[in-house]
Amino acid sequence: MRKRMLVCAVLLGTAAALAGCGSGQISNDYITVSKYKGVEVPKVEGIPDITDESVDHNIETVREGFAEIKDVTDRSIQEGDVVIIDYTASADGQPIQNGSGSDYELTVGSGSFYEGFDDNLIGHNAGDTLNIEHTFADDFNNKTLAGKKASIDVTVKAVREKELPELTDEFVRTISQKSDTVEEYRKEVRKLLEENNKEYIQSELMDSAWKQVLENTEVKKYPKDRLKEEEQSFYDHYEDGADMYEMDFPEFLSKMDMTEAEFKEKAEEAARSNVKEDLTVELIADKEHIKLDDKAYKKAKKELAEEMGYEDVKAMEKEAPEEAVRRYILREKVKEWVADNCIQAAAEK
């Protein structure tokens, strides 16, 4: 999603001359921002405390990722097992549409199938066949099945269990580049969770504060060239999608239940929103002297490429023009400044 946002970003424009006043309002020919410094937002609550239990849970998740799956032949199904089943479901004596499957993999206890379905499997063995009755809730999302009783014929083809690796110093050295012992790894995980918590708080705060700034921004008029360019970027993006699927544009839109008129309306709305945001970024950046020198830009560009999963900066710039990358980075920098200068209001009790 962020990659798409980056690709769709438009070239940097030239902001008009600034005019401000003592109230904190800033303005140019296109927009007026009534307040951007010291905007009040709800206090962001992260994880109150990183406990030993949360560290253990995280390590357990890592071990799960390295688990070996082995066939079970000497016992019946129990919670946590992975079963391979064939199933056919019917209601009122008629097969349910899309209600059958072969070699379906289900972790018993995950609740990923019909509610209560897993409980009926416990105690059975590979090779067993059974019939499970299930009554759909009255508010089930498929109205044709809501409130009805279903009959599900199930064949258990295989039962497997996860064998987690033992948490030893040797295992730690295979999964970590920083830790050599289990104790060191626990400290590493705790630090990582604390850093993730801080990043979450900062991200939520940036989004909340920036949303408030945009609500405080009034557009007096849009620069027509930028608005047209932004709209065209949306058309280009979707036309590329149509080409990829070897469809003409109207057919491609119809697959998304959208007419050309509806797409045009959405593209215009999205273009106005993006241009408004870019104008706000540029006005605040100019007023507060928020700039990207070459060193800071190169560092941010490298970090962005890594975050978005590109092999390197060159690979990223093949999909997104350098000026679009610069605009994206400037937007994040301004949002960070706004968050750093906002006021967090304590939640009402």
C-alpha positions in Angstrom: 0.0 0.0 0.0 2.8 2.4 0.9 4.6 1.5 -2.3 1.5 2.4 -4.3 1.2 5.7 -2.5 4.8 6.4 -3.4 4.4 5.5 -7.0 1.3 7.7 -7.3 3.0 10.8 -5.7 3.3 13.8 -8.0 6.2 16.1 -8.7 7.1 18.8 -6.3 5.4 22.1 -7.1 6.4 25.7 -6.3 4.6 27.1 -3.2 3.4 30.7 -3.4 4.6 33.4 -1.0 3.7 32.9 2.6 1.7 35.2 4.8 1.2 34.6 8.5 -0.3 36.2 11.6 0.1 36.0 15.3 -2.6 33.4 15.8 -0.5 30.7 14.2 -2.5 30.8 10.9 -0.4 30.5 7.7 -1.6 31.1 4.2 -0.7 31.4 0.5 -2.6 31.8 -2.7 -4.0 28.3 -2.5 -4.6 27.3 1.1 -5.0 28.6 4.6 -4.0 26.5 7.6 -5.7 27.9 10.7 -3.5 25.9 13.1 -0.7 23.4 12.7 1.6 24.0 15.7 0.3 22.7 19.0 -2.7 20.9 17.6 -4.5 18.9 20.3 -4.9 15.2 19.9 -5.9 12.3 22.1 -3.0 10.7 24.0 -1.7 7.6 22.3 -1.5 4.6 24.6 1.0 1.9 23.7 1.7 -1.3 25.6 1.9 -0.1 29.3 4.7 -2.5 30.1 6.8 -5.1 28.3 6.4 -8.1 30.6 8.3 -11.4 30.8 5.1 -13.0 29.5 5.1 -10.8 26.4 8.7 -11.7 25.8 8.0 -15.4 26.2 5.0 -15.1 23.8 7.2 -13.5 21.2 9.8 -16.2 21.5 7.2 -18.8 21.3 6.0 -17.3 18.0 9.5 -17.5 16.6 9.8 -21.1 17.7 6.4 -21.8 15.9 8.0 -20.4 12.8 10.7 -23.0 12.9 8.5 -25.9 13.9 8.7 -29.3 12.1 5.4 -30.8 11.0 5.3 -34.6 11.7 2.6 -37.2 11.0 0.7 -38.5 14.0 -0.1 -42.2 13.9 -0.2 -43.4 17.5 -2.9 -41.1 19.0 -6.1 -39.3 18.2 -6.5 -35.6 17.3 -5.9 -33.1 20.0 -5.9 -29.3 20.2 -3.0 -27.7 18.3 -2.8 -30.5 15.7 -2.8 -29.8 12.0 -5.4 -31.9 10.2 -5.9 -32.5 6.5 -9.5 -33.0 5.7 -12.0 -33.4 2.8 -15.4 -32.0 3.5 -18.8 -31.5 1.9 -21.5 -29.3 3.4 -25.2 -29.2 2.7 -28.3 -27.5 4.0 -31.9 -28.4 3.4 -30.6 -31.5 1.5 -28.8 -29.3 -1.1 -25.1 -28.8 -1.4 -23.9 -25.4 -0.1 -22.3 -23.3 -2.8 -18.5 -23.3 -2.2 -19.2 -25.6 0.7 -16.8 -28.4 -0.1 -13.0 -28.7 -0.2 -10.2 -31.3 -0.6 -6.9 -31.4 1.3 -8.0 -28.6 3.5 -5.5 -27.8 6.2 -6.8 -26.8 9.6 -5.1 -26.1 12.9 -7.4 -27.6 15.5 -8.4 -24.9 18.0 -7.7 -22.0 15.6 -11.5 -21.4 15.1 -10.8 -20.6 11.4 -13.7 -22.9 10.2 -17.3 -22.8 11.3 -17.7 -22.0 15.0 -17.4 -25.1 17.1 -16.3 -27.3 14.2 -12.8 -28.0 15.6 -14.2 -29.5 18.8 -15.9 -32.3 16.8 -12.6 -33.4 15.4 -10.9 -33.9 18.8 -10.6 -37.6 19.6 -10.8 -38.8 16.0 -8.0 -40.4 14.0 -6.5 -40.2 10.5 -8.9 -42.2 8.2 -12.0 -41.5 10.2 -15.2 -40.2 8.5 -17.8 -38.3 10.5 -20.8 -36.1 10.1 -20.9 -32.7 11.9 -24.1 -30.7 12.3 -23.8 -26.9 12.5 -26.4 -24.3 12.9 -25.6 -20.9 11.3 -26.2 -17.8 13.4 -29.3 -15.8 12.6 -27.1 -12.8 11.6 -24.7 -15.0 9.5 -23.3 -12.8 6.6 -24.7 -15.2 4.0 -28.4 -14.5 4.3 -29.4 -17.7 2.4 -27.8 -19.7 5.2 -28.6 -17.6 8.2 -30.4 -19.6 10.9 -30.2 -22.8 8.9 -28.8 -26.2 10.0 -26.0 -27.6 7.9 -24.7 -31.1 7.6 -21.0 -31.5 7.0 -19.4 -34.8 5.9 -15.8 -34.9 6.9 -13.0 -37.3 6.1 -9.8 -37.0 8.1 -7.0 -37.7 5.7 -4.0 -37.0 7.9 -3.1 -35.8 11.4 0.1 -33.9 12.0 1.7 -32.2 15.0 4.1 -29.3 15.3 7.4 -30.1 16.9 9.0 -26.9 18.1 12.8 -26.6 18.4 14.1 -26.5 21.9 15.1 -23.0 23.1 18.9 -23.5 23.5 22.0 -21.3 23.0 22.6 -23.2 19.8 19.1 -22.5 18.5 19.5 -18.8 19.4 22.7 -18.5 17.4 20.8 -19.8 14.3 18.1 -17.2 14.5 19.9 -14.1 15.9 22.9 -12.1 14.7 23.2 -10.3 18.0 22.7 -12.9 20.7 24.7 -16.0 21.6 22.8 -17.3 24.6 19.1 -17.6 25.6 19.5 -14.9 28.2 21.0 -12.5 25.7 18.2 -13.3 23.3 15.5 -12.6 25.9 17.1 -9.1 26.4 17.2 -8.6 22.6 13.5 -9.5 22.2 12.5 -7.2 25.1 14.5 -4.3 23.5 12.9 -5.0 20.1 9.4 -5.0 21.6 10.1 -1.7 23.4 11.3 -0.2 20.1 8.3 -1.5 18.3 6.1 0.0 21.0 7.7 3.4 20.6 7.4 3.2 16.8 3.7 2.4 17.1 3.1 5.3 19.4 5.0 7.7 17.1 3.1 6.4 14.0 -0.3 6.8 15.7 0.6 10.2 17.0 1.8 11.4 13.5 -1.4 10.2 11.8 -3.7 11.7 14.5 -1.9 15.1 14.5 -1.7 15.3 10.8 -5.4 14.5 10.4 -6.1 17.4 12.7 -3.9 19.7 10.6 -5.7 18.7 7.4 -9.0 19.4 9.1 -7.6 22.9 9.9 -6.7 23.4 6.3 -9.0 25.2 3.8 -8.3 25.1 0.1 -9.0 28.5 -1.6 -8.2 27.2 -5.1 -6.3 24.3 -6.6 -3.4 24.7 -8.9 -5.0 23.3 -12.1 -1.8 21.8 -13.6 -1.0 19.8 -10.4 -4.6 18.7 -10.1 -4.6 17.5 -13.7 -1.3 15.8 -13.2 -2.5 14.0 -10.1 -5.7 12.8 -11.7 -3.6 11.5 -14.7 -1.4 9.5 -12.3 -4.5 7.6 -11.1 -5.6 6.9 -14.6 -2.1 5.7 -15.5 -2.0 3.4 -12.5 -5.3 1.7 -13.3 -4.6 1.6 -17.0 -1.4 -0.3 -16.3 -3.5 -2.7 -14.3 -5.8 -3.2 -17.2 -2.9 -3.8 -19.5 -1.4 -6.4 -17.1 -4.7 -8.4 -17.2 -5.0 -7.8 -21.0 -8.3 -6.0 -20.6 -9.6 -2.8 -22.0 -10.1 -0.1 -19.4 -13.9 -0.2 -19.2 -13.8 -4.0 -18.8 -11.1 -3.7 -16.1 -13.3 -1.2 -14.2 -16.3 -3.4 -14.5 -14.5 -6.2 -12.7 -14.3 -3.8 -9.8 -18.0 -3.0 -10.0 -17.2 0.6 -11.2 -18.2 2.6 -14.3 -16.0 5.0 -16.0 -18.0 7.9 -14.7 -17.7 6.6 -11.1 -13.9 6.1 -11.6 -13.6 9.7 -12.9 -15.4 11.0 -9.8 -13.2 9.0 -7.5 -10.0 10.0 -9.3 -11.0 13.7 -9.0 -11.8 13.3 -5.3 -8.5 11.5 -4.6 -6.5 14.1 -6.6 -8.0 17.0 -4.7 -7.2 15.2 -1.4 -3.6 14.5 -2.4 -3.0 18.0 -3.8 -4.4 19.5 -0.6 -2.1 17.4 1.5 1.0 18.3 -0.7 0.2 22.0 -0.5 -0.1 21.8 3.3 3.2 20.0 3.5 5.0 22.5 1.4 3.5 25.5 3.3 4.5 24.2 6.7 7.9 23.1 5.5 8.6 26.6 4.1 7.3 28.3 7.2 9.3 26.1 9.7 12.4 25.8 7.4 12.0 22.0 7.2 14.4 21.0 4.5 16.1 17.9 3.1 19.8 18.5 2.5 21.6 15.9 0.3 22.9 13.9 3.3 19.6 13.6 5.0 17.8 12.9 1.8 20.2 10.0 0.8 19.8 8.5 4.3 16.0 8.7 4.3 15.9 7.4 0.7 17.9 4.3 1.6 15.8 3.7 4.7 12.6 4.0 2.6 13.8 1.5 0.0 14.6 -1.0 2.8 11.3 -0.4 4.5 9.4 -1.0 1.3 11.3 -4.2 0.4 13.3 -2.9 -2.6 16.6 -4.5 -3.3 18.2 -1.0 -3.3 17.5 2.7 -4.0 17.9 2.2 -7.7 15.2 -0.5 -7.8 12.9 1.9 -6.0 13.5 4.7 -8.3 12.7 2.5 -11.3 9.1 2.5 -10.1 9.0 6.0 -8.6 10.6 9.1 -9.9 13.2 10.7 -7.7 11.1 13.9 -7.2 8.1 11.8 -6.1 10.4 10.0 -3.6 11.6 13.3 -2.3 8.1 14.6 -1.9 7.1 11.5 0.0 10.0 11.8 2.4 9.3 15.5 2.9 5.7 14.7 3.8 6.9 12.2 6.5 9.3 14.7 7.8 6.7 17.4 8.2 4.2 15.0 9.8 6.9 14.0 12.3 7.5 17.7 13.1 3.8 18.3 13.6 3.6 15.3 15.9 6.6 16.5 17.9 4.9 19.9 18.4 1.4 18.7 19.1 -0.4 18.5 22.5 -1.6 15.1 23.7 -4.7 15.4 25.8 -5.3 12.8 28.5 -8.2 10.5 27.9 -11.4 11.4 29.8 -12.2 9.0 32.6 
